[in-house]
Amino acid sequence: MPEINVSALGLDYAGKTAIDDITFTAREGEFLTLLGPSGCGKTTTLMSIAGLAQPSRGVITCGEDVLFDSTRSIDRPPERRNCGVVFQSYAIWPHMSVADNVAYPLRLRKVGKAEIARRVGEVLEMVDLAALAERYPHQLSGGQQQRVALARAITYGPGVLLLDEPLSNLDAKLREQARTWLKEFQSSVGLTTVFVTHDQDEALALSDRIIVMNDGHIEQVGAPEEIYSRPNSPFVASFLGSANLLAGTVIESGRDSTRVRLDGSGQTVAVREPGPDREVLVMVRPEDVEIIDDTTGDESASLQGNLTTRMFVGSSFRYVVDCGGQQLSVSSRERWEPGPVRLRFRIEGVRLFPRSAADQLATDIEEPVHA
């Protein structure tokens, strides 16, 4: 299966920049996810690859084929890009049976009847819909309709699969089932896949690599575990998972460790990395904070605070602890009562960011511009 290479891609619309300097490679057989909030440019990027949006600049290649090159005035039409596309709405024909919907791309390409029957039967077996070939869309569940759209996208043998939030219209239970099925299906067929979503759980569960986008730019690229545990900005930390961001001041810094005094409480925490600036944000995820009974007098605990809120979320409890006016979210399997507590951070899970990054974080979350 071919690679997709995107280089310095940009698109301007109505005097605004929708995406700018987008550069990445979707490797052969890889499941690559474009993740970000509404308006970040992820769908614009996907539609540019598909040929359904015209970039203002940049280059897109699929294997050896140039799909778009602004400097050479190359813009291959969608039907000649060898890309299967599944939209958020599925866009399956309501007056056609499952088999006819799946056969539609083949008929457009004037494939013979016998070959159409063979390919449709083969693809419907792959997506577990062979028994429903003669049914119509209104007779199918949301998950089955999603599979029809996927079958139609791959029936003519594209080299690349482009998925624009295909699970977002499913309810929570169906979405979880479809997520598992889609991961297994993509692995079995080995199609190079670019997947767009704003759902962090989908991105973490499905992806070989994730591209986090924001405000028309790429923020970070990496494996799910890498981005979750080593985010490179407050935006990435807070968008991919839950993160505590505590304002503080560096009071001691070495090559391998830093001590930070937190605003409000004046208490200090240790971090195993050099401080990026004097005024910083301390990032720690809820599962990397441990609650310790305040009566132990354990001074090695990082912080002293007041547990104000407890919420049961199924497999664990989620707590809110006030530390000198800064609120920490804590995840724990243990049940704690409201009152004074001490907190210990898992030091390997703590990151530092410049305090100035907080201003950009607020702007990015509150003022998205492009889809």
C-alpha positions in Angstrom: 0.0 0.0 0.0 1.3 3.5 -0.9 2.5 6.2 1.5 0.7 9.5 1.6 3.2 12.5 1.8 1.9 16.0 2.6 4.4 18.8 2.4 4.0 22.5 3.4 0.3 22.3 2.7 -1.7 25.5 3.1 -5.2 26.6 2.3 -6.6 30.1 2.5 -10.3 30.9 2.3 -12.1 34.2 2.5 -9.1 36.0 3.6 -8.3 33.6 6.4 -5.8 30.7 6.7 -7.6 27.4 7.3 -4.4 25.3 7.4 -0.7 26.3 7.1 2.6 24.4 6.7 1.0 21.0 7.2 3.7 18.4 6.7 3.5 14.7 7.5 3.8 11.2 6.0 1.2 8.4 6.4 3.3 5.3 6.2 2.5 2.2 4.2 -0.3 0.3 6.1 -0.4 2.8 8.9 -3.4 4.0 10.8 -2.7 7.7 11.2 -5.1 10.0 13.0 -5.6 13.7 12.7 -6.9 14.8 16.1 -8.0 18.2 17.3 -10.9 20.4 18.3 -13.6 21.6 15.9 -12.1 24.3 13.7 -8.5 23.1 13.9 -8.2 22.2 10.1 -8.2 18.4 10.3 -11.1 17.9 7.9 -9.7 20.5 5.6 -6.5 18.5 5.5 -8.3 15.3 4.8 -10.5 16.8 2.0 -7.3 18.3 0.4 -5.8 14.8 0.2 -9.1 13.5 -1.3 -9.2 16.3 -3.9 -12.5 17.7 -2.4 -10.8 20.9 -1.3 -8.2 22.8 -3.3 -5.1 23.9 -1.3 -3.5 27.3 -1.9 0.1 25.8 -1.7 2.0 22.7 -1.0 2.5 19.2 -2.4 0.5 15.9 -1.9 1.8 12.6 -3.2 0.4 9.0 -3.0 3.3 6.7 -3.6 4.9 7.8 -6.8 1.8 9.7 -8.0 1.7 13.5 -7.5 -1.9 14.4 -6.5 -1.3 18.1 -5.9 1.6 20.5 -6.5 0.9 24.2 -6.4 4.2 25.2 -8.0 3.6 22.8 -11.0 -0.2 23.5 -11.3 -1.0 19.8 -10.7 -4.4 19.1 -9.1 -5.6 15.5 -9.9 -9.4 15.1 -9.8 -10.8 13.1 -6.9 -11.8 10.1 -9.0 -8.2 9.7 -10.1 -6.6 9.9 -6.7 -7.0 6.2 -5.7 -8.5 7.2 -2.3 -11.5 5.6 -0.7 -13.4 8.1 1.4 -15.9 7.6 4.2 -17.8 10.7 5.4 -19.3 11.5 8.7 -22.8 11.2 7.2 -22.0 7.9 5.4 -23.7 9.3 2.3 -25.2 6.0 1.2 -28.1 6.0 -1.3 -31.5 5.4 0.5 -33.1 4.0 -2.6 -30.4 1.4 -3.3 -29.8 -1.9 -1.6 -26.6 -2.7 0.3 -25.2 -4.5 -2.7 -26.1 -1.7 -5.1 -24.6 0.9 -2.8 -21.3 -1.1 -2.6 -21.4 -1.7 -6.4 -21.9 2.0 -7.3 -18.2 2.9 -7.6 -17.6 -0.1 -9.9 -20.5 0.8 -12.2 -19.1 4.3 -12.5 -15.8 2.7 -13.7 -17.8 0.5 -16.1 -16.6 -2.7 -14.6 -18.3 -5.8 -16.0 -21.3 -7.4 -14.2 -19.6 -10.6 -13.3 -16.6 -8.8 -11.8 -19.0 -6.4 -9.9 -20.8 -9.4 -8.4 -17.5 -11.0 -7.4 -16.0 -7.9 -5.8 -19.2 -6.9 -4.0 -19.6 -10.4 -2.6 -16.0 -10.4 -1.5 -16.2 -7.0 0.2 -19.5 -7.7 1.9 -17.9 -10.8 3.4 -15.0 -8.7 4.7 -17.4 -6.3 6.5 -19.7 -9.0 7.7 -22.7 -7.8 5.7 -23.1 -10.6 3.1 -26.4 -11.7 4.7 -27.8 -8.2 4.4 -26.9 -7.6 0.7 -30.5 -7.0 -0.4 -31.6 -4.8 2.5 -32.0 -1.1 2.3 -30.4 1.6 4.5 -33.5 2.3 6.5 -33.5 -1.4 7.5 -30.0 -1.2 9.0 -28.5 -0.1 12.3 -26.1 2.8 12.4 -23.2 0.5 12.8 -24.3 -1.5 9.7 -24.7 1.7 7.7 -21.2 2.7 8.6 -19.9 -0.7 7.3 -21.8 -0.2 4.0 -20.1 3.2 3.6 -16.7 1.5 4.4 -17.4 -1.4 2.0 -18.3 1.1 -0.8 -15.1 3.0 -0.2 -12.8 -0.1 -0.6 -14.7 -2.1 -3.2 -12.7 -0.8 -6.2 -9.4 -1.4 -4.5 -8.1 2.0 -3.4 -4.5 2.3 -2.1 -5.5 4.7 0.7 -8.5 5.0 3.0 -9.6 8.4 4.3 -12.1 8.5 7.2 -13.8 11.7 8.3 -15.3 11.1 11.8 -17.1 7.9 10.6 -18.0 6.8 14.2 -19.4 10.1 15.5 -23.0 9.4 14.6 -23.1 6.1 16.6 -24.3 5.9 20.2 -21.7 5.1 22.9 -22.1 1.3 22.9 -22.1 1.0 19.1 -19.1 3.4 18.9 -17.1 1.2 21.1 -18.0 -1.9 19.1 -17.3 -0.2 15.8 -13.9 1.0 17.1 -12.8 -2.5 17.8 -14.1 -3.8 14.5 -12.5 -0.9 12.5 -9.1 -1.5 14.1 -9.2 -5.2 13.3 -10.4 -4.6 9.8 -7.7 -2.0 9.0 -5.0 -4.3 10.4 -6.3 -7.2 8.3 -6.5 -5.4 5.0 -3.3 -3.3 5.6 -4.7 -0.1 3.9 -2.8 3.1 4.6 -5.5 5.0 6.6 -5.9 8.6 7.5 -8.6 9.1 10.2 -10.1 12.3 11.4 -11.6 12.7 14.9 -12.0 15.1 17.8 -12.5 12.1 20.1 -9.4 11.5 22.2 -10.4 7.9 23.2 -10.9 7.0 19.5 -7.5 8.4 18.7 -5.7 6.6 21.5 -7.4 3.2 20.8 -7.1 3.1 17.0 -3.9 4.9 16.0 -0.4 3.8 15.2 0.5 7.5 15.3 -1.5 10.7 16.1 -1.1 14.1 14.7 -2.5 16.7 17.1 -3.8 19.8 15.2 -4.8 23.2 16.5 -5.7 26.5 14.8 -4.6 25.2 11.4 -1.2 23.9 12.5 0.4 20.7 13.7 1.1 20.7 17.4 2.7 17.3 17.9 3.2 14.0 16.1 3.9 10.6 17.7 2.7 7.3 19.0 -0.4 7.5 21.3 1.7 6.5 24.4 4.3 9.1 23.6 2.0 12.0 23.1 -0.1 11.1 26.2 2.9 10.7 28.5 5.2 13.4 26.9 3.0 16.2 25.6 5.0 19.1 24.2 2.5 21.8 25.1 -0.3 22.6 27.6 -2.7 22.4 24.7 -1.7 18.8 23.8 -1.7 17.8 27.5 -5.2 19.1 28.1 -6.7 18.0 24.8 -5.4 14.5 24.8 -6.6 13.3 28.2 -7.2 15.1 31.5 -4.3 17.2 32.9 -3.7 19.4 35.9 -1.9 22.6 35.0 -0.5 24.4 38.1 1.1 27.8 38.0 4.4 28.1 39.8 7.9 29.6 39.9 11.2 27.8 39.5 13.3 28.2 42.7 16.0 25.7 42.0 17.0 24.1 38.6 19.7 21.7 37.6 20.5 19.6 34.5 18.2 16.7 35.6 15.8 18.2 38.1 13.9 21.3 39.1 12.1 22.5 42.2 9.0 24.7 41.7 7.1 26.8 44.3 3.4 26.7 43.5 1.3 29.9 43.4 -1.2 30.2 46.2 -0.1 27.6 48.6 3.7 28.3 48.4 4.4 24.6 48.6 7.1 23.1 46.4 7.2 20.1 44.0 10.1 18.4 42.4 10.3 17.6 38.7 12.8 15.4 36.8 13.6 17.8 34.0 15.2 21.3 33.7 12.9 24.3 34.0 12.1 25.9 30.6 11.6 29.3 32.2 11.3 31.0 35.6 7.5 31.2 35.4 6.1 27.8 34.6 3.1 25.5 34.5 3.4 22.1 36.2 1.5 19.4 34.3 0.5 16.2 36.1 -2.3 13.8 35.1 -5.0 12.8 37.6 -3.7 9.2 37.7 -0.2 10.4 38.6 -1.4 12.0 41.8 -1.7 9.9 45.0 -3.8 10.8 48.0 -2.2 10.2 51.4 -4.0 10.5 54.7 -3.1 13.9 56.2 -2.8 12.4 59.7 0.3 10.4 58.7 2.4 13.5 58.9 4.3 12.3 55.8 6.3 15.4 54.9 7.7 13.6 51.8 4.3 14.1 50.2 4.4 16.9 47.6 1.4 18.9 48.6 -1.1 19.6 51.4 -4.7 20.3 50.3 -8.3 20.0 51.1 -10.4 17.3 49.3 -13.6 19.1 48.4 -15.4 16.9 45.8 -15.7 13.1 45.2 -17.3 11.6 42.1 -17.7 7.9 41.4 -17.0 7.1 37.7 -17.3 3.4 37.6 -13.9 1.8 37.9 -12.5 4.6 40.1 -13.2 7.8 42.0 -12.5 11.3 40.7 -11.6 13.8 43.4 -11.1 17.6 43.4 -8.4 18.8 45.9 -7.9 22.5 46.6 -4.3 23.5 47.1 -4.0 27.2 47.9 -6.7 28.1 45.4 -5.4 25.8 42.6 -7.7 22.9 41.9 -6.3 19.4 41.3 -8.2 16.5 39.7 -7.1 13.2 41.2 -8.0 9.7 40.0 -8.0 6.9 42.6 -9.5 3.5 43.3 -9.6 4.2 47.0 -12.5 6.0 48.6 -11.6 9.1 50.5 -13.8 11.4 52.6 -13.7 15.2 52.2 -11.2 17.0 54.4 -7.4 17.6 54.7 -5.2 15.3 52.6 -1.7 15.1 51.4 -0.8 14.5 47.7 2.2 12.8 46.3 3.1 13.1 42.6 4.6 10.3 40.6 7.6 12.3 39.6 8.1 10.5 36.2 4.6 11.8 35.2 5.3 15.5 35.8 6.1 17.9 33.0 7.0 21.6 32.9 5.9 24.2 30.4 6.6 28.0 30.2 3.8 30.0 31.9 3.4 32.0 28.7 2.0 28.9 27.0 -1.2 29.3 29.1 -2.2 32.4 27.1 -2.1 30.4 23.9 -4.0 27.5 25.5 -7.0 29.8 26.4 -7.0 31.3 22.9 -6.8 27.9 21.2 -9.6 26.3 23.1 -12.1 29.2 23.1 -11.7 30.5 19.5 -11.5 27.8 16.9 -11.7 29.1 13.3 -11.8 26.2 10.8 -13.2 22.7 10.6 
